[in-house]
């Protein structure tokens, strides 16, 4: 499982480049349906929620970053869906 997480983070940007939660999670709101976004976030949450309890400190740190990004995406996605329903 460690290899999977490491592979996902091999394409890290330099620390000076700030990425949006959507970029971190691989979500393109303009090209993805609400269902696709929800499914992607659920899949990522399941994967990284397991990693947060790892004994490897680096893996835990990566999982925390991802879980924070997932939470932000869920919040933003929920706001977008609510606006469309109005």
GROMACS elastic network, one bead per residue, 0.5 to 0.9 nm:
[ bonds ]
;  ai    aj funct       b0    kb
    1     4     6  0.52495   500
    1     5     6  0.66754   500
    1     6     6  0.87995   500
    1    51     6  0.86860   500
    2     5     6  0.52883   500
    2     6     6  0.61435   500
    2     7     6  0.85699   500
    2    51     6  0.86540   500
    2    56     6  0.89861   500
    2    59     6  0.74556   500
    3     6     6  0.50287   500
    3     7     6  0.60083   500
    3     8     6  0.86264   500
    4     7     6  0.51770   500
    4     8     6  0.64067   500
    4     9     6  0.89277   500
    5     8     6  0.51867   500
    5     9     6  0.65101   500
    5    10     6  0.88362   500
    5    48     6  0.86066   500
    5    51     6  0.85576   500
    5    59     6  0.73416   500
    5    62     6  0.80772   500
    5    63     6  0.85223   500
    6     9     6  0.52314   500
    6    10     6  0.61447   500
    6    59     6  0.80403   500
    6    62     6  0.89676   500
    7    10     6  0.52405   500
    7    11     6  0.79600   500
    8    11     6  0.70066   500
    8    12     6  0.85417   500
    9    12     6  0.54458   500
    9    62     6  0.79840   500
   10    13     6  0.89594   500
   12    15     6  0.83925   500
   13    16     6  0.80200   500
   13    17     6  0.62527   500
   13    18     6  0.80441   500
   13    19     6  0.81794   500
   14    17     6  0.55765   500
   14    18     6  0.83465   500
   15    18     6  0.70498   500
   19    22     6  0.80894   500
   19    23     6  0.60639   500
   19    24     6  0.65240   500
   20    23     6  0.51888   500
   20    24     6  0.63462   500
   20    25     6  0.87193   500
   20    69     6  0.79903   500
   21    24     6  0.50496   500
   21    25     6  0.61699   500
   21    26     6  0.84897   500
   21    27     6  0.84563   500
   21    66     6  0.83564   500
   21    68     6  0.80918   500
   21    70     6  0.69357   500
   21    71     6  0.86518   500
   21    72     6  0.63559   500
   21    73     6  0.60438   500
   22    25     6  0.51542   500
   22    26     6  0.59357   500
   22    28     6  0.68161   500
   22    29     6  0.80246   500
   22    69     6  0.73612   500
   22    70     6  0.81796   500
   22    72     6  0.83883   500
   22    73     6  0.61679   500
   23    26     6  0.50039   500
   23    27     6  0.60866   500
   23    28     6  0.76048   500
   24    27     6  0.78154   500
   24    65     6  0.89412   500
   24    66     6  0.72896   500
   24    69     6  0.67784   500
   24    70     6  0.85978   500
   25    40     6  0.81571   500
   25    41     6  0.75376   500
   25    44     6  0.76636   500
   25    66     6  0.73137   500
   25    69     6  0.68605   500
   25    70     6  0.67884   500
   25    73     6  0.80757   500
   26    40     6  0.84990   500
   27    30     6  0.89821   500
   27    31     6  0.85063   500
   27    32     6  0.74348   500
   27    37     6  0.67240   500
   27    40     6  0.78588   500
   27    41     6  0.86902   500
   27    73     6  0.86349   500
   28    31     6  0.54470   500
   28    32     6  0.59514   500
   28    37     6  0.83373   500
   29    32     6  0.52472   500
   29    33     6  0.72742   500
   29    34     6  0.81013   500
   29    37     6  0.74980   500
   29    77     6  0.84990   500
   30    33     6  0.80311   500
   32    35     6  0.80248   500
   32    36     6  0.58959   500
   32    37     6  0.63427   500
   33    36     6  0.51538   500
   33    37     6  0.62803   500
   33    38     6  0.86428   500
   34    37     6  0.51505   500
   34    38     6  0.61471   500
   34    39     6  0.86020   500
   34    77     6  0.78587   500
   34    81     6  0.76725   500
   35    38     6  0.51096   500
   35    39     6  0.60955   500
   35    40     6  0.85420   500
   36    39     6  0.51389   500
   36    40     6  0.60707   500
   36    41     6  0.85827   500
   37    40     6  0.51527   500
   37    41     6  0.61670   500
   37    42     6  0.85838   500
   37    73     6  0.89491   500
   37    74     6  0.88578   500
   37    77     6  0.79784   500
   38    41     6  0.52260   500
   38    42     6  0.61364   500
   38    43     6  0.86344   500
   38    74     6  0.78568   500
   38    77     6  0.83135   500
   39    42     6  0.51142   500
   39    43     6  0.61615   500
   39    44     6  0.86348   500
   40    43     6  0.51782   500
   40    44     6  0.61902   500
   40    45     6  0.85288   500
   41    44     6  0.51240   500
   41    45     6  0.59579   500
   41    46     6  0.85552   500
   41    70     6  0.62359   500
   41    71     6  0.87744   500
   41    73     6  0.78200   500
   41    74     6  0.73755   500
   42    45     6  0.50747   500
   42    46     6  0.61861   500
   42    47     6  0.86791   500
   42    70     6  0.87142   500
   43    46     6  0.52786   500
   43    47     6  0.63569   500
   43    48     6  0.88021   500
   44    47     6  0.51187   500
   44    48     6  0.61042   500
   44    49     6  0.82450   500
   44    66     6  0.80653   500
   44    67     6  0.82545   500
   44    70     6  0.75357   500
   45    48     6  0.53392   500
   45    49     6  0.56439   500
   45    50     6  0.84830   500
   45    66     6  0.81463   500
   45    67     6  0.65764   500
   45    70     6  0.68369   500
   45    71     6  0.88663   500
   46    49     6  0.53755   500
   46    50     6  0.66135   500
   47    50     6  0.57355   500
   47    51     6  0.68303   500
   47    63     6  0.87508   500
   48    52     6  0.63006   500
   48    60     6  0.87828   500
   48    62     6  0.84690   500
   48    63     6  0.51499   500
   48    64     6  0.78822   500
   48    66     6  0.68476   500
   48    67     6  0.65949   500
   49    52     6  0.54297   500
   49    53     6  0.77007   500
   49    63     6  0.71268   500
   49    64     6  0.85892   500
   49    67     6  0.72086   500
   50    53     6  0.62391   500
   50    54     6  0.75650   500
   50    63     6  0.85028   500
   51    54     6  0.52360   500
   51    55     6  0.89283   500
   51    56     6  0.89852   500
   51    59     6  0.66376   500
   51    60     6  0.61194   500
   51    62     6  0.85164   500
   51    63     6  0.58514   500
   51    64     6  0.87325   500
   52    55     6  0.87636   500
   52    59     6  0.73706   500
   52    61     6  0.77008   500
   52    62     6  0.83181   500
   52    63     6  0.53746   500
   52    64     6  0.65360   500
   52    67     6  0.87085   500
   53    56     6  0.86089   500
   53    59     6  0.89677   500
   53    60     6  0.66809   500
   53    63     6  0.89970   500
   54    57     6  0.72690   500
   54    59     6  0.66793   500
   54    60     6  0.59183   500
   55    58     6  0.89387   500
   55    59     6  0.80442   500
   55    60     6  0.75836   500
   56    59     6  0.53389   500
   56    60     6  0.63144   500
   56    61     6  0.87811   500
   57    60     6  0.50576   500
   57    61     6  0.61957   500
   57    62     6  0.86953   500
   58    61     6  0.50972   500
   58    62     6  0.62596   500
   58    63     6  0.85956   500
   59    62     6  0.51064   500
   59    63     6  0.61111   500
   59    64     6  0.86051   500
   60    63     6  0.50095   500
   60    64     6  0.61428   500
   60    65     6  0.87343   500
   61    64     6  0.50994   500
   61    65     6  0.63997   500
   61    66     6  0.87458   500
   62    65     6  0.52190   500
   62    66     6  0.63139   500
   62    67     6  0.86769   500
   63    66     6  0.50633   500
   63    67     6  0.60195   500
   63    68     6  0.85159   500
   64    67     6  0.51053   500
   64    68     6  0.61091   500
   64    69     6  0.85419   500
   65    68     6  0.52543   500
   65    69     6  0.62452   500
   65    70     6  0.86586   500
   66    70     6  0.60345   500
   66    71     6  0.85483   500
   67    71     6  0.61173   500
   67    72     6  0.86099   500
   68    71     6  0.51297   500
   68    72     6  0.62836   500
   68    73     6  0.86721   500
   69    72     6  0.50906   500
   69    73     6  0.61422   500
   69    74     6  0.85823   500
   70    73     6  0.50514   500
   70    74     6  0.60886   500
   70    75     6  0.85655   500
   71    74     6  0.51031   500
   71    75     6  0.61997   500
   71    76     6  0.86391   500
   72    75     6  0.51055   500
   72    76     6  0.61207   500
   72    77     6  0.83950   500
   73    76     6  0.50532   500
   73    77     6  0.57560   500
   73    78     6  0.82859   500
   74    77     6  0.50389   500
   74    78     6  0.59371   500
   74    79     6  0.85613   500
   75    78     6  0.51721   500
   75    79     6  0.63261   500
   75    80     6  0.87429   500
   76    79     6  0.51493   500
   76    80     6  0.62500   500
   76    81     6  0.87366   500
   77    80     6  0.50722   500
   77    81     6  0.62216   500
   77    82     6  0.86160   500
   78    81     6  0.51772   500
   78    82     6  0.61490   500
   78    83     6  0.86507   500
   79    82     6  0.51281   500
   79    83     6  0.62150   500
   79    84     6  0.87037   500
   80    83     6  0.51959   500
   80    84     6  0.63187   500
   80    85     6  0.87833   500
   81    84     6  0.51516   500
   81    85     6  0.63251   500
   81    86     6  0.89709   500
   82    85     6  0.51534   500
   82    86     6  0.65615   500
   83    86     6  0.53687   500
